[in-house]
Amino acid sequence: MKKILCLALVLLTSALFLCSCKSNYYREYEVSTFGEKTYNEINEPCSAKDKAALQPVLELAEKAFSSFPDSEETAKKEFGELYYYTNFYDDSFEKPITEKHEINFITGKVNGNNGYIWLNYTRENFDAKGKTIMGDADINTRWTLKKKNGEWTVTETLESP
């Protein structure tokens, strides 16, 4: 019994150590992408007032992730900088037929006509046979926002490559 308990403790300790190493490595990688100051925004709480102001951006994100524009040009016209998150088709890859995604709000802030939003997303595209043809998992992204004509517009997207 003692051997089993010791083995279990060794395995648990090893797993926790490996998770900690991965987490630290991933954080360092993201800090090198976003910069320390910008990356630290991810830990700042979002006020209820700011989250309410950002709701239209979240709704547009849902539409972008769910859409299947016929070209990159059409996607850019409809979604601006969020075109990247659409499922537009070009000849460089197989045509997606369906998609599945999850967008998680992390934080955001508005200040006058400027703001930002941090999200984490996972997405997957499927062909006509239901086979995965593209996907992203657990991606943190930061979007810079500007208020134009009374509406929040995403002017820049940044995420780890």
C-alpha positions as a Python dict, from the first residue, in 0.01 Angstrom:
ca = {
    (1, 'M'): (0, 0, 0),
    (2, 'K'): (286, 237, 87),
    (3, 'K'): (448, 170, -253),
    (4, 'I'): (126, 258, -435),
    (5, 'L'): (84, 575, -229),
    (6, 'C'): (446, 678, -293),
    (7, 'L'): (410, 608, -664),
    (8, 'A'): (89, 811, -677),
    (9, 'L'): (259, 1104, -499),
    (10, 'V'): (558, 1090, -736),
    (11, 'L'): (327, 1088, -1039),
    (12, 'L'): (117, 1374, -901),
    (13, 'T'): (426, 1581, -821),
    (14, 'S'): (568, 1517, -1167),
    (15, 'A'): (241, 1613, -1335),
    (16, 'L'): (218, 1936, -1135),
    (17, 'F'): (580, 2020, -1218),
    (18, 'L'): (525, 1961, -1590),
    (19, 'C'): (206, 2170, -1591),
    (20, 'S'): (389, 2450, -1411),
    (21, 'C'): (672, 2441, -1666),
    (22, 'K'): (430, 2449, -1957),
    (23, 'S'): (236, 2735, -1801),
    (24, 'N'): (550, 2943, -1740),
    (25, 'Y'): (681, 2872, -2090),
    (26, 'Y'): (348, 2969, -2246),
    (27, 'R'): (334, 3290, -2042),
    (28, 'E'): (687, 3386, -2146),
    (29, 'Y'): (599, 3318, -2508),
    (30, 'E'): (292, 3540, -2489),
    (31, 'V'): (480, 3817, -2305),
    (32, 'S'): (734, 3817, -2589),
    (33, 'T'): (447, 3856, -2837),
    (34, 'F'): (236, 4117, -2658),
    (35, 'G'): (492, 4290, -2438),
    (36, 'E'): (487, 4280, -2058),
    (37, 'K'): (268, 4588, -2006),
    (38, 'T'): (5, 4483, -2261),
    (39, 'Y'): (6, 4120, -2147),
    (40, 'N'): (-52, 4226, -1786),
    (41, 'E'): (-386, 4380, -1893),
    (42, 'I'): (-515, 4024, -1900),
    (43, 'N'): (-517, 4025, -1519),
    (44, 'E'): (-709, 4353, -1483),
    (45, 'P'): (-1077, 4310, -1396),
    (46, 'C'): (-1339, 4447, -1632),
    (47, 'S'): (-1609, 4669, -1485),
    (48, 'A'): (-1973, 4584, -1549),
    (49, 'K'): (-2008, 4916, -1732),
    (50, 'D'): (-1716, 4838, -1966),
    (51, 'K'): (-1839, 4484, -2029),
    (52, 'A'): (-2182, 4621, -2124),
    (53, 'A'): (-2016, 4869, -2363),
    (54, 'L'): (-1813, 4583, -2517),
    (55, 'Q'): (-2113, 4355, -2568),
    (56, 'P'): (-2166, 4462, -2934),
    (57, 'V'): (-1803, 4366, -3007),
    (58, 'L'): (-1862, 4022, -2854),
    (59, 'E'): (-2178, 3982, -3062),
    (60, 'L'): (-1989, 4077, -3379),
    (61, 'A'): (-1717, 3827, -3285),
    (62, 'E'): (-1981, 3551, -3259),
    (63, 'K'): (-2112, 3644, -3604),
    (64, 'A'): (-1762, 3651, -3753),
    (65, 'F'): (-1665, 3310, -3612),
    (66, 'S'): (-1994, 3163, -3740),
    (67, 'S'): (-1991, 3317, -4088),
    (68, 'F'): (-1891, 3161, -4420),
    (69, 'P'): (-1820, 3453, -4657),
    (70, 'D'): (-1747, 3359, -5016),
    (71, 'S'): (-1412, 3544, -5019),
    (72, 'E'): (-1160, 3729, -4805),
    (73, 'E'): (-1274, 4054, -4966),
    (74, 'T'): (-1636, 3992, -4864),
    (75, 'A'): (-1524, 3898, -4512),
    (76, 'K'): (-1322, 4222, -4481),
    (77, 'K'): (-1617, 4431, -4601),
    (78, 'E'): (-1854, 4273, -4352),
    (79, 'F'): (-1629, 4226, -4048),
    (80, 'G'): (-1331, 4460, -4089),
    (81, 'E'): (-1034, 4340, -3886),
    (82, 'L'): (-1236, 4045, -3761),
    (83, 'Y'): (-1237, 3895, -4114),
    (84, 'Y'): (-955, 3666, -3998),
    (85, 'Y'): (-1196, 3483, -3767),
    (86, 'T'): (-1452, 3411, -4041),
    (87, 'N'): (-1459, 3090, -4239),
    (88, 'F'): (-1403, 3240, -4582),
    (89, 'Y'): (-1292, 3004, -4853),
    (90, 'D'): (-1005, 3041, -5094),
    (91, 'D'): (-827, 2786, -5309),
    (92, 'S'): (-537, 2736, -5065),
    (93, 'F'): (-731, 2492, -4847),
    (94, 'E'): (-1036, 2270, -4849),
    (95, 'K'): (-1375, 2441, -4831),
    (96, 'P'): (-1519, 2440, -4479),
    (97, 'I'): (-1883, 2336, -4457),
    (98, 'T'): (-1948, 2362, -4084),
    (99, 'E'): (-1771, 2504, -3784),
    (100, 'K'): (-1763, 2483, -3408),
    (101, 'H'): (-1616, 2750, -3184),
    (102, 'E'): (-1602, 2878, -2830),
    (103, 'I'): (-1516, 3236, -2740),
    (104, 'N'): (-1438, 3323, -2379),
    (105, 'F'): (-1426, 3684, -2264),
    (106, 'I'): (-1123, 3747, -2043),
    (107, 'T'): (-1128, 4122, -1983),
    (108, 'G'): (-1164, 4455, -2152),
    (109, 'K'): (-1155, 4825, -2092),
    (110, 'V'): (-1290, 5137, -2255),
    (111, 'N'): (-1158, 5488, -2203),
    (112, 'G'): (-1324, 5761, -2405),
    (113, 'N'): (-1302, 5656, -2770),
    (114, 'N'): (-1033, 5392, -2712),
    (115, 'G'): (-1042, 5046, -2566),
    (116, 'Y'): (-930, 4688, -2580),
    (117, 'I'): (-1071, 4344, -2529),
    (118, 'W'): (-899, 4015, -2443),
    (119, 'L'): (-1057, 3689, -2552),
    (120, 'N'): (-961, 3324, -2557),
    (121, 'Y'): (-1097, 3109, -2835),
    (122, 'T'): (-1102, 2760, -2974),
    (123, 'R'): (-1240, 2679, -3317),
    (124, 'E'): (-1262, 2396, -3565),
    (125, 'N'): (-1370, 2378, -3930),
    (126, 'F'): (-1511, 2066, -4091),
    (127, 'D'): (-1541, 1945, -4450),
    (128, 'A'): (-1852, 1789, -4606),
    (129, 'K'): (-1767, 1452, -4448),
    (130, 'G'): (-1733, 1600, -4099),
    (131, 'K'): (-1353, 1571, -4099),
    (132, 'T'): (-1158, 1848, -3927),
    (133, 'I'): (-973, 2056, -4184),
    (134, 'M'): (-856, 2344, -3964),
    (135, 'G'): (-854, 2437, -3601),
    (136, 'D'): (-709, 2654, -3326),
    (137, 'A'): (-717, 2576, -2955),
    (138, 'D'): (-685, 2793, -2646),
    (139, 'I'): (-571, 3107, -2829),
    (140, 'N'): (-547, 3435, -2639),
    (141, 'T'): (-614, 3738, -2857),
    (142, 'R'): (-616, 4110, -2784),
    (143, 'W'): (-821, 4347, -2995),
    (144, 'T'): (-762, 4723, -3002),
    (145, 'L'): (-1084, 4921, -3027),
    (146, 'K'): (-1177, 5270, -3146),
    (147, 'K'): (-1519, 5428, -3123),
    (148, 'K'): (-1630, 5547, -3467),
    (149, 'N'): (-1971, 5698, -3531),
    (150, 'G'): (-2083, 5587, -3186),
    (151, 'E'): (-1987, 5221, -3238),
    (152, 'W'): (-1686, 5023, -3122),
    (153, 'T'): (-1469, 4905, -3410),
    (154, 'V'): (-1184, 4657, -3391),
    (155, 'T'): (-882, 4833, -3542),
    (156, 'E'): (-612, 4574, -3465),
    (157, 'T'): (-595, 4211, -3360),
    (158, 'L'): (-290, 4059, -3197),
    (159, 'E'): (-229, 3701, -3093),
    (160, 'S'): (60, 3464, -3055),
    (161, 'P'): (161, 3307, -3386),
}
